[in-house]
């Protein structure tokens, strides 16, 4: 292992969350978080029916808002997957990657 910890971020309701430190604690398993990493995950989050406690817990992983040019009106719905939007998805991925790199350099080198 190189000692580099990769960040896991996702977007829910136009807010970016770094859930890296929650992966192993997530009651639904690490896989579902990894499947949604770097994606607009509002629909997946809402479809599960998370509790108020889960929503409160999410706040501690908040790192920023999606740029207004990339924000969705109500978050993604299942129909959004078929609507093209590849440049927006690429930009979102870039935003998440930049935030992940910043978080790594700010917090990741504490060994």
C-alpha positions in Angstrom: 0.0 0.0 0.0 1.3 3.5 -0.9 -0.4 5.1 2.1 -2.5 7.3 -0.2 -6.2 7.3 0.9 -8.5 8.1 -2.0 -11.5 10.3 -1.2 -15.0 9.3 -1.9 -17.3 12.2 -2.7 -20.9 12.5 -3.9 -23.5 15.2 -4.6 -26.9 15.2 -2.8 -29.3 18.1 -3.3 -26.6 20.2 -5.0 -24.2 19.8 -2.0 -20.9 18.0 -2.2 -20.1 15.5 0.6 -16.9 13.7 1.3 -18.0 10.4 2.8 -14.6 8.8 2.9 -14.5 8.5 6.7 -18.1 7.1 6.7 -17.5 4.2 4.3 -17.0 1.5 6.8 -19.7 2.8 9.1 -22.5 3.1 6.5 -25.3 0.7 7.5 -26.1 0.0 3.9 -22.6 -1.2 3.2 -19.6 0.4 1.6 -20.5 -0.8 -1.9 -23.5 1.5 -2.4 -21.4 4.5 -1.5 -18.6 3.5 -3.9 -21.2 2.9 -6.7 -22.4 6.5 -6.2 -18.9 8.1 -5.8 -18.4 11.1 -7.9 -22.0 11.2 -9.0 -25.2 13.2 -8.5 -26.7 10.9 -5.9 -29.9 12.7 -4.8 -32.2 10.1 -6.3 -30.3 7.2 -4.8 -30.2 8.9 -1.4 -33.9 9.7 -1.4 -35.0 6.4 -2.9 -33.7 4.5 0.2 -35.7 6.7 2.5 -33.0 7.8 4.9 -34.0 8.7 8.4 -33.8 12.2 9.9 -30.8 11.0 11.9 -29.0 9.9 8.7 -29.8 13.4 7.2 -28.3 15.1 10.2 -25.2 12.8 10.1 -24.7 13.8 6.4 -24.1 17.4 7.4 -20.8 16.6 9.0 -19.4 15.4 5.7 -20.5 18.6 3.8 -17.6 20.2 1.8 -19.3 22.7 -0.5 -22.1 23.5 -3.0 -22.2 22.5 -6.6 -21.5 25.5 -8.9 -24.8 27.1 -9.9 -24.1 26.3 -13.6 -24.1 22.6 -12.7 -26.9 22.6 -10.1 -30.0 20.6 -10.7 -33.4 22.0 -9.8 -34.5 19.1 -7.6 -31.6 16.8 -7.8 -31.4 13.9 -10.2 -34.4 11.7 -10.9 -34.2 8.3 -12.6 -35.1 9.9 -16.0 -32.0 12.2 -15.8 -29.8 9.2 -16.7 -31.0 9.2 -20.3 -30.7 13.0 -21.0 -27.1 13.3 -22.2 -25.5 15.9 -19.9 -22.1 14.3 -20.3 -20.2 17.6 -20.1 -22.0 18.4 -16.8 -21.2 15.0 -15.4 -17.5 15.5 -16.4 -17.5 18.8 -14.8 -19.0 17.4 -11.6 -16.4 14.7 -11.6 -13.7 17.3 -11.9 -15.2 19.3 -9.0 -15.3 16.2 -6.8 -11.7 15.3 -7.8 -10.4 18.8 -7.0 -12.2 18.7 -3.6 -10.9 15.3 -2.9 -7.3 16.4 -3.7 -7.7 19.4 -1.5 -9.0 17.3 1.3 -6.1 14.9 0.9 -3.5 17.6 1.1 -5.2 19.3 4.0 -6.0 16.3 6.1 -4.4 13.2 4.5 -0.7 13.6 5.4 -1.2 13.1 9.1 0.6 9.8 9.8 
